[in-house]
Amino acid sequence: MKILEVKNLNVSFDDEKAIEDLSFSLNEGEFLVILGPNGAGKSTLLKTLLGLVPYEGSIRWKEGVHFGYVPSEFVVPENFALSLREFFQFKNLPHEKIFQSLELVGIKASENFLEKRLDTFSTGQLKRILIAWAMADNPDVLLLDEPMLYIDIHGRETIYDSLVSIWQTKNQSIVLVSHEVGEISRKIDKILALNKRKLFYGRPEDIINPQNLAKIYGSPTFS
């Protein structure tokens, strides 16, 4: 059953097209990766799907859908006096659930760890925390914009494995913006290759080849 239907989507900023005539769908429990070069409209697409950007066309979500969202950039102001515990309290979660969510992204937390202020974490740690926060209350759909940015190789493997496990066990839909076209492509349902317009949309095995990657990125890439 479809959880999202997008038809003839157009987004413009100051008369410049950011997304042009885009149509695709997402099924319940489906894992979709959005690929494309810088400036292709990937982040704009996620924000538009969340209703944060004006658009023309049709975006239809299944009624009552609960979202989890991780932006590509999240800056915590210096001397921002909010602890990790207080950050998770926005979702009114018990400690056990907080610890479980953090462990999913490779963070084994303690009570003292929860008292650390958000502005004391490294960029990579903060990105992991954001992913844990987005997953903590079991959303129907996870929208993740470059979630592996600033995270080392071991951390990326941990998070990818967690996402795949959640997808397989909880039947969540996942939309992931990524430049990665390697290991994760063998574990997902579909790829949407985007460069303002739709270039390819379908199964990874039908899309990931040198010719198509050259069309997406301008030259073959496998990183």
JOKACOR-V383780 format. One record per run of one state. SS is the DSSP state (A for helix, B for strand, O for the rest). FROM is the first residue (numbers start at 1). TO is the last residue. Records with the same first field share a line. If there is no record, write none. Layout:
# JOKACOR-V383780
SS=FROM-TO ; FROM-TO
This chain:
# JOKACOR-V383780
O=1-1 ; 14-15 ; 28-30 ; 36-41 ; 50-55 ; 62-66 ; 71-82 ; 90-94 ; 105-110 ; 115-116 ; 121-122 ; 136-140 ; 146-152 ; 171-172 ; 178-182 ; 187-189 ; 195-197 ; 203-203 ; 208-209 ; 218-223
B=2-13 ; 16-27 ; 31-35 ; 56-61 ; 67-70 ; 83-83 ; 117-117 ; 141-145 ; 173-177 ; 190-194 ; 198-202
A=42-49 ; 84-89 ; 95-104 ; 111-114 ; 118-120 ; 123-135 ; 153-170 ; 183-186 ; 204-207 ; 210-217
